[in-house]
Amino acid sequence: MKQILLLALAVICTFFSLTESAAEPRVLVLPFDPIMDSTYNILGEQVPILNYQSALQTMINTNLGKREEIRVIERARYEELIKVRPVKPSLWNDPELAAELGNVLGADFVVIGNYGEFPAEIRVDARIAIPATGDVPPGYSFTANGHLWDDLPTLADRISAQIIEKILAEGNIRPVSKGILMPEGDLADFDLAGTTPANRARLTVWVDAPAPHVIADNGAIQFERCQRIDLMNVSPDKMKHEACRYAILPSGQVEVSITHRGYLPYREVLSLAEGKAYRLEVKMKVIETQLYR
């Protein structure tokens, strides 16, 4: 009996998980929108000379990546999300889109902006969106001006310097929300009809916030409202103040993400055994940063 109790305790400890703030803030740089097409009339045809959108994004990514204090989220990560998104973005300079992508990818900051070529100058405008709040705080917009497109690297350097200064002043504002994962028995106990494949796992999530958005594996799996079986033996007070969601997931390593406006997002990789059921209790942390003091 003593060995069984020790084994049970070890299992529970194995499934205890919490998000920890890494030392470096995570930054996602999205493509900058052109204010107008940068093309030149050559022999009567409008010819683009250079893909400025891609060049500007790449140079800012490189400049940010040179700093050991900053972690840049790779471009391929958000490009994969865009492929499966029902509606493709018509504009990138959108704080709501920045929040959507940033929350899924675990970004602290998302850089968005515009660029344009005018008769007397070129101009780059950048903004930093905060995924946790879905907006651009006052003082988080930057501008760089130049005279020739040959100065594009210089403008990228100037914009990058302003972005880096602001990000390092704020530091890491990723979630410190905590979650506890506990085994709840066999999957079959929750699937009386026996329709769920045996190689799956069931995860019930309780969140102390009214309307959380719970997903797994970068949005490939959406959680639904809990069934009656999940609410059995649950106190009325818990049901009143917490939200319950569930999903049938592949067994193995699964990344779960929870977002809610006004709260710092939760993000964690969980290890789920096939044919088992689990309950994840998550305490969301209300946003408290110096951005809004």
N, C-alpha and C positions, 0 to 999 in steps of 0.2 A: 504493500500500500504506500509506503514511504517513497519507493522508487517511482510509483505512478504519479504521486503528488509533485515530486521534483520534475518529472518529465512534463507534466501539465504546466508547471510554472515556467519551464524553459520555453515551451511553445508560445505562451503568452508574451514572454519577454522578447522572443524572436519577432513577434508581430507588433511590437510597440514601435511606432514611427512618429517622427516629428520633423518639421521643416527647420532647417538651420540656415541662417544668413551666411552666405559665403562672403569672403572679404571684399571681393571686387563687385562693383555694380555691373549689371548686364545691360548692354545697349544694342538695340536693333536699328539699323539705318535703312529706311525705305527709299525707293527711287524718288527723285525730285521731279515735280511736274513742270513742263515747259510752259511759260507764259505765252510764248509764240514759237512756231517752228523755226529752228535755226537752219535755213537752207540758203543757197546762193544760186543766182541765175547764171548758168553757164551755157552759152550757145542756145538760149531760149528755153532751157529746162531747169526746173528747180531741183537742185542736187544737194543732199545733206553731206556736209564735209566730215562730220564726226558725230558719233553717238554721245552727245554731251550728257544725257541723262545717266547712262551707264558709267561714263568716265567720272562724273562728279560723285556719284555714289561710291564707286570703287576707291577714289582718292580719300574720301572722308573715312571710309571703313579702314583703310590702311593707316591713316593718321591716328585714329582712335586705337587701332590694334597695336601701335608702337608703345602704348602706355601699359606698363605692367599692372597698374591699378584698375584697369578697365577690361572687361570681357566682352568682346564683340560677337554677337550671334551671327552665325554664317548665313550668307544670302540664300543658300539652298534650302535652309529650314523654312523660311516663309514662302519661298517659291512652291514648295510641296503643298503648303496649306492653300495657296491660291488655286492650285490645280483642282482641288476637291471642293472649293467654295462654290455654292450655288450661283452666286452673282459675282462676276468678275469686276474689280474696281475700275471705275472710269477715271477717278482721280486718286492719287496716293496721299495728297496733302489733306488728310481727313483724320482728325483726332479719334473719331469713333472706330475707324478702320485700324488705326494705330493701337488703340486699346484692345481691340479684338485679337489682333495678331500678337501683340505684346503679352497679353495675359496667357495665351496658349503656350507661347514660347518662353515664358518666365522672365520677361524683360523688365528691368526697372525703368528704363527710359526708351522712347522710340523717337528717332530723328526724322522729321518730315520737312517738306519745303517746296519752294519754286525757284526757277532760274529763268532769266530772259535776256535777250540781246536787243538793245535799243540803238538808235542812231549815234548817240554820244557815249554810251557806256554799256557794260554788261553788269548784271546784278544777280546776286544769290541771296535768297531769304530762307532761313532755317528756323524751325521751331522744335521744341522738345515736348512731346506728349507724355503724360504719366498714365500708364495702363491701368493702375489701380483706381484712378478717378475718371479716366476718359476725357481729360481736358488738357489744355495748355495753360499753366499758371502764368500770372503776370511776371514779366521779366525773363521769360523763357523763349524769347524770339530774338534772332540775330540777323545782321545784314552785312554783306561784303560787296564792294563795288570795284570795277576795273574798267579798262579802256579797250582792250583787245581780247579776243578769245584765246590768244596765246597766254593770257594771264589766268586762265582757268585753274591751273595748279596753285597759283598764288591765292586765288579766292578760296579754293578748297582748304588751303592751309589756314587762312584767316578764320573761316567759319569753324573749322575743326578746333582751333585754339579756344574760341569762345565757348563751344560746346563742352570741351574738356574741362575748362575752368568751372563751368556751372555744375557739371556732373560730379566732379571731385569735391565741390563745396557741399553738395547734398549727400553724397555717399550712397550706401545701399539702402533702398527702401523696399526690398522684397519681403515676402511674408515671414512673420514669426509665428504664424498660426500653428497650433499643435494638433496632432491627430493620434488617436490610439486605435489600433486595429486588433480585433479580438475574434477568435474562432467561434462560430455559432453552431457547429455540427455539420451534418452531411447535406449536400445539395438536394438529395432525394427527399429530405424532410420538408423542403419548401416547394417541391415539384411533385405533387400527389399524382398528377396525370402521367408522369414519367416521360415527358416530351423533350427534356433538355439533354443534350449529349453529355455523356459521362466525363468527357475530357474538359468540361467547362467548370467555372467557379461562379458562385453568386456573391455579390457584394451589396450590402445595405449601408447607406451613408446617412448619418444623422448630423445635421448642421445647425448650430445655434444662430441662425439668421433666417429671415422669412422667405426669401425667394432666391436660393442659390442656383447657379448654373453649374451642373456637374457633368464632366466629360472624362473620357479615358482615351489614351493613345492619340493625343492631338486632335480630338474631335471625331475620331472614327467610330467611337461608341458614345451614345447619348444615354444618360440615366433618365428613368421615368419615375413618376410618383409611386410611392410604396403601395404594396397590396395589403389587403386586410391581414394576411398572415404576419406581416412585418409589424403591425400595430397591436398585436395581441400582447397582453401583459405589460403594456406601456402606459405610464401614468398620464392622466389628462393634462397635467401641467407641462409635461414634456412635449406632448402633441401640440399644445397651444403655443409654445415658445420656440420650438425647433421644427425644421423641415426634414422630411424623410424622402430619400431617393434610392432606387435600386437598379442593378443591371446584371445581366449574365455576361461574364467576361471570359476570355481565353485564360487558361491556367498559365502560371509562370510569372514573369516580370510584367507588370502593368503600371503605366504612369497615369495617375489620377489628378485632375485639375479641378478646382472649385473657385469660381469667381462670383462676386456680388458687389454691386455698386456701394461705395462707402466703406468697404472692408478690404484689407490686404488679401490677395489671393492665396490659396493653399495649393501646393503642388508637391507630389510625393510619388516615388516608385515603390509599389507594393509587390510582395511575393505571395502568390495565391496557388494553393495546391488543387489539383483537379479533383472534382467531385465533392468539394467542400464549400461551406457557406461562411461568410465573415460579416462582421459589423464594424464600420469605421465611424468613430465619434470625433467630430472636428469642431474645435473652438476657433471661430473666426475673430481676427483682431481688427477692431475699428481703426480707421486711418488716423494716425497721429504723427504727423511729420512737420518739420519746420516750414514746409511749403505754405501752410495755411495758418500759421500762427499770427 
